[in-house]
């Protein structure tokens, strides 16, 4: 089992200490450093090149602002947001700025370790509660799109509305396909069209697509 190196970035010393103690119990995870503000994050990421950065974006020198810079300082580092905020716009901004996952500080120790390992393996990881927030935001966009719109904007078709309805309820692509009597490939095609009409970014599109298939196993 390969070792996963982790950098913890949070301005609360008690929370950092708790994370370190938790992660030190895991044989395959090693905490290599701690940062207390945005400037330290960039310096330590460049110096230590950790596999995973656990980042609280609400800290001095704005952790969210340095998020896009992490790739320049340490290209291999994958960022997992660990935050107390579950606002849909805040979540999507973090994901669109390069985060590979979004966790709430209310998560269990087991889920944190699972998220670190999954992210290190190349997966996108978002908690179910966070998924709900993102999907609710998606639903609001759908509602706006169905109102009067310019001629160059296309509304969702009846079938696309059905796909959105079941996706928001947490169904997997396979379950949606069975519900509607279509193939999984067709469901994914509908989702792609929906995301395009809603002007959802490619990163968020990929995230939502994976969430629909994976999140039921959490």
C-alpha positions in Angstrom: 0.0 0.0 0.0 1.5 3.3 -1.1 1.8 6.1 1.4 -0.4 9.2 1.1 1.1 12.5 2.2 -1.3 15.1 3.6 -1.0 18.9 4.2 -3.6 20.3 6.6 -4.7 23.9 6.1 -6.9 25.4 8.8 -6.6 28.5 11.0 -8.0 26.7 14.1 -5.2 24.9 15.9 -7.6 22.5 17.8 -9.1 21.3 14.5 -5.7 20.9 12.9 -4.5 18.9 15.9 -7.6 16.7 15.8 -7.1 16.0 12.1 -3.4 15.1 12.6 -4.2 12.7 15.5 -6.9 11.1 13.5 -4.8 10.6 10.4 -1.7 9.4 12.2 -3.7 6.3 13.2 -3.8 5.3 9.5 -0.8 3.2 8.3 -1.0 4.5 4.8 -1.4 8.3 5.6 1.3 10.7 6.8 0.7 14.3 7.7 3.7 16.3 6.4 2.7 19.8 7.4 0.2 22.3 8.6 -0.7 25.8 7.3 -2.7 28.5 9.0 -3.3 30.9 6.1 -3.4 31.2 2.4 0.2 32.3 2.0 1.5 29.4 4.1 -0.5 27.0 2.0 1.2 28.1 -1.2 4.7 28.0 0.3 4.2 24.6 2.0 2.5 23.1 -1.1 5.5 24.0 -3.2 8.0 22.8 -0.7 6.3 19.6 0.4 4.3 18.6 -2.7 1.8 16.6 -0.7 -0.6 14.2 -2.3 -3.6 15.7 -0.6 -4.3 19.1 0.7 -7.1 19.3 3.3 -8.2 22.9 2.9 -10.5 25.2 4.9 -11.2 28.0 2.5 -12.4 30.4 5.2 -9.1 31.5 6.7 -6.7 34.5 6.6 -5.4 35.4 3.1 -8.5 33.6 1.7 -8.0 29.9 1.1 -10.5 29.9 -1.8 -8.4 32.6 -3.6 -5.3 30.5 -3.5 -7.0 27.3 -4.7 -6.4 27.9 -8.4 -2.7 28.6 -7.7 -2.1 25.2 -6.1 -1.7 23.5 -9.4 1.2 25.8 -10.3 3.0 25.3 -7.0 2.4 21.6 -6.7 0.7 20.0 -9.8 0.3 16.6 -8.2 -1.6 17.8 -5.1 -5.3 17.0 -5.0 -7.3 19.4 -2.9 -10.1 18.3 -0.6 -12.2 21.2 0.9 -13.1 20.7 4.5 -15.5 23.4 5.4 -18.4 24.4 7.7 -20.2 26.0 4.8 -22.8 24.2 2.7 -23.9 27.0 0.5 -24.5 25.7 -3.0 -22.8 28.6 -4.8 -19.8 28.4 -2.5 -19.5 24.7 -3.1 -19.6 25.0 -6.9 -17.1 27.8 -6.9 -14.6 25.7 -5.0 -15.1 22.8 -7.3 -14.9 24.9 -10.4 -11.6 26.4 -9.0 -10.0 23.0 -9.0 -11.0 21.2 -5.8 -11.3 17.4 -6.1 -13.9 17.1 -3.4 -15.9 19.0 -0.8 -16.4 17.8 2.8 -18.3 19.3 5.7 -16.7 19.5 9.1 -19.5 17.4 10.5 -18.3 14.3 8.6 -17.2 11.2 10.5 -13.6 10.2 10.8 -14.2 7.1 8.7 -15.6 9.2 5.9 -12.6 11.6 6.0 -10.2 8.7 5.6 -12.3 7.2 2.9 -12.4 10.5 1.0 -8.6 11.0 1.2 -8.0 7.5 -0.2 -10.6 7.9 -2.9 -9.3 11.3 -3.9 -5.7 10.0 -4.0 -6.9 7.2 -6.3 -8.2 9.9 -8.7 -11.9 10.0 -7.8 -14.0 13.1 -7.1 -15.5 13.0 -3.7 -18.5 14.9 -2.3 -20.6 14.1 0.7 -24.3 13.3 0.3 -25.4 16.4 2.1 -23.2 18.5 -0.2 -24.6 16.7 -3.2 -28.1 17.6 -2.1 -27.1 21.3 -2.0 -25.6 21.2 -5.5 -28.6 19.4 -6.9 -31.0 21.8 -5.3 -29.0 24.6 -7.1 -29.3 22.6 -10.3 -33.1 22.4 -9.8 -33.3 26.2 -9.4 -31.5 26.6 -12.7 -33.9 24.3 -14.3 -36.8 26.3 -13.0 -35.3 29.5 -14.3 -34.7 27.9 -17.7 -38.3 26.9 -18.0 -39.4 30.6 -17.7 -39.6 32.9 -20.7 -36.2 32.9 -22.4 -34.5 34.5 -25.4 -34.8 32.7 -28.8 -31.2 31.5 -28.6 -31.9 29.6 -25.4 -33.5 26.2 -25.5 -35.8 24.8 -22.8 -35.5 21.3 -21.4 -37.4 18.7 -23.2 -40.0 16.6 -21.4 -37.6 13.7 -21.2 -34.8 15.9 -19.9 -37.1 17.2 -17.2 -37.9 13.6 -16.2 -34.1 12.8 -16.0 -33.5 15.8 -13.8 -36.4 14.9 -11.6 -35.0 11.4 -10.8 -31.4 12.6 -10.6 -32.3 15.2 -8.0 -34.0 12.4 -6.0 -30.6 10.6 -5.8 -31.2 7.9 -8.4 -28.2 6.4 -10.2 -27.9 6.5 -14.0 -28.8 2.8 -14.0 -31.9 3.4 -11.9 -33.0 6.3 -14.0 -32.6 4.2 -17.1 -34.8 1.4 -15.6 -37.4 4.0 -14.5 -37.7 5.5 -17.9 -37.2 2.4 -20.0 -34.1 3.7 -21.7 -30.4 2.8 -21.7 -27.7 4.2 -19.3 -25.9 5.6 -22.4 -29.1 7.5 -23.2 -29.4 8.8 -19.7 -25.8 10.1 -19.8 -26.6 11.8 -23.2 -29.6 13.5 -21.6 -27.5 14.7 -18.7 -24.9 16.1 -21.0 -27.5 18.0 -22.9 -29.1 19.3 -19.7 -25.7 20.5 -18.3 -25.1 22.3 -21.6 -28.5 24.1 -21.5 -27.9 25.1 -17.9 -24.4 26.4 -18.6 -22.9 24.1 -16.1 -19.1 24.0 -16.2 -17.3 20.9 -17.5 -15.8 20.3 -14.1 -19.1 20.4 -12.3 -20.7 18.3 -15.1 -18.1 15.6 -14.5 -18.6 15.9 -10.7 -22.4 15.5 -10.9 -22.1 12.6 -13.4 -19.8 10.7 -11.0 -21.9 11.6 -8.0 -25.1 10.1 -9.5 -23.3 6.8 -10.0 -21.2 6.6 -6.9 -22.8 8.5 -4.0 -25.4 5.8 -3.2 -22.5 3.5 -1.9 -21.5 6.0 0.8 
